[in-house]
Amino acid sequence: MEFGERLKELREEKNLARHLLANKLNVSYSTISKYETNIRFPDKETLIALADFFDVSLDYLLCRSDIKDTADKTLSKCKEQFLVNSSGNRYSADEDFSPEAIEEIEKFKEFVHHKYGKK
């Protein structure tokens, strides 16, 4: 997958027309079209604005990762999922996790491996 495809996918997930995204970013419709067809590539500020707008990491936007969440969001989710249970108490080391929590743990492990590399 290339940047343009990823951008189009994100835009379509939000049911957002090109001209509306263009207005949000203060660029022309044709600029968005060129981004999505990989004719043009956005500058750094526009990349950051796109990542912020779609609430995804730059690595996801640039197709370097399939993990949408930013590092802060991932860490926050992990803390919420498995450091504190629904009663507000810390989990004990031997407590079982839900399948959803295990999936989040695996995503976090993948994120850490991607960011820092396996050692």
C-alpha positions in Angstrom: 0.0 0.0 0.0 1.2 3.5 -0.8 0.5 6.8 1.0 -2.2 7.9 -1.5 -4.2 4.7 -1.0 -3.9 5.0 2.8 -5.1 8.6 2.7 -8.0 7.7 0.5 -8.9 4.8 2.8 -8.9 7.1 5.8 -11.0 9.7 4.0 -13.5 7.1 2.9 -13.7 5.6 6.4 -15.0 9.0 7.6 -17.3 9.3 4.6 -15.6 12.5 3.7 -15.6 13.9 0.2 -12.3 15.2 -1.2 -13.5 18.8 -1.3 -14.4 18.6 2.4 -11.0 17.3 3.4 -9.4 19.9 1.2 -11.3 22.6 3.1 -10.2 21.2 6.4 -6.6 21.3 5.4 -6.9 24.6 3.5 -5.7 23.1 0.2 -7.4 22.6 -3.1 -9.5 19.6 -4.2 -6.9 18.8 -6.9 -4.2 18.7 -4.2 -6.1 16.0 -2.3 -6.7 14.2 -5.6 -2.9 14.3 -6.4 -2.1 13.1 -2.9 -4.5 10.1 -3.3 -3.1 9.2 -6.7 0.5 9.6 -5.5 1.2 12.4 -8.0 2.1 14.8 -5.2 3.3 14.2 -1.6 2.4 16.6 1.2 5.0 18.6 3.1 5.7 17.9 6.8 3.1 20.3 8.2 0.4 18.8 6.0 1.4 15.3 7.0 1.1 16.2 10.7 -2.2 17.9 10.0 -3.5 14.8 8.3 -2.3 12.5 11.1 -4.0 14.8 13.6 -7.2 15.0 11.6 -7.5 11.3 11.2 -6.2 10.6 14.7 -3.6 8.1 13.4 0.2 7.9 13.8 2.5 9.2 11.1 3.9 5.7 10.7 0.4 4.5 9.9 -0.3 7.4 7.5 3.0 6.7 5.7 2.3 3.0 5.5 5.3 2.1 7.8 2.9 0.4 10.2 -0.6 -1.1 10.2 -1.1 0.2 13.8 -3.3 3.3 13.6 -2.9 4.5 17.1 -0.3 7.0 18.1 2.2 6.0 20.8 0.4 8.1 23.5 -3.0 6.5 22.6 -1.6 3.0 22.6 0.1 3.5 26.0 -3.1 5.0 27.4 -5.2 2.1 26.1 -2.8 -0.4 27.5 -2.8 1.2 30.9 -6.5 1.3 30.9 -6.9 -2.3 29.6 -4.5 -4.2 31.9 -3.1 -2.1 34.7 -6.4 -1.2 36.3 -9.5 -3.4 36.4 -13.1 -2.3 36.3 -13.2 -1.9 40.1 -10.3 0.6 39.9 -7.9 -2.0 41.5 -4.6 -3.0 40.1 -4.6 -6.4 38.4 -2.7 -9.1 40.2 0.0 -10.9 38.1 -1.9 -14.1 37.9 -5.3 -12.6 36.8 -6.7 -13.5 33.4 -7.2 -10.9 30.7 -10.1 -10.7 28.3 -9.5 -11.6 24.7 -9.8 -7.9 23.9 -7.1 -7.0 26.4 -4.8 -9.7 25.1 -5.3 -8.3 21.5 -4.4 -4.8 22.8 -1.3 -6.3 24.5 -0.2 -7.9 21.3 -0.8 -4.7 19.4 1.3 -2.8 22.0 4.1 -5.4 21.7 4.1 -5.1 17.9 4.2 -1.3 18.3 7.2 -1.5 20.7 9.0 -4.0 18.5 8.4 -1.7 15.5 9.5 1.4 17.3 12.5 0.1 19.1 13.4 -3.1 17.2 13.7 -6.6 18.6 16.8 -6.9 20.8 
